[in-house]
Structure formats: C-alpha cells, structure tokens
Amino acid sequence: MAGGTGGAGGSPNGAAGANGQTQPQGTQNATAGGAGGDNKATITFGTTVLGPYGQGGNGADVGRSQGSDGNPGAVVIIWGD
C-alpha cells in the first residue's frame, strides 16, 4: 500500500497533516488523511486577524489502512516577554 497524502488543514491557516510512509512492496491504494478541523477561534490584533486554525489528518501508513481525521486546532496566547 502506498502511503496516503496528509489531509489539508482546516480553516485558512490550518496545517496540513503528515503524509503516510509507503510500504516498500506496494504502490497502490494511497489514502488521504481526513480534512482538518476548524475551531473558528480567532485573535484580533489591531487590523490583523490571526486564525482560525486546524490540523489536517495524517495519511495512511504502513500500519494504518486509512487516513486519520483532522484536529480542530487551538489558539495559544503568549502574554509578556
């Protein structure tokens, strides 16, 4: 089985999922990861809007016959220095 392609990250700024690794003996049946989740949370900094974010699902791998679903992601706020 070929390693699947990682799913696209949800939302405009979501990260793509990891690609699955290909088995040496197989080249067929690549399976994409699930679509990325969307938590719809944003941070507004003046006129700049950051987010929302989401993580795409990982592609199928040697030990996994199908891709995984995405993660809704999170927003991290760092305050101060």
HELIX and SHEET records of a PDB file:
SHEET    1   A 2 ILE A  43  PHE A  45  0                                        
SHEET    2   A 2 THR A  48  LEU A  50 -1                                        
END                                                                             
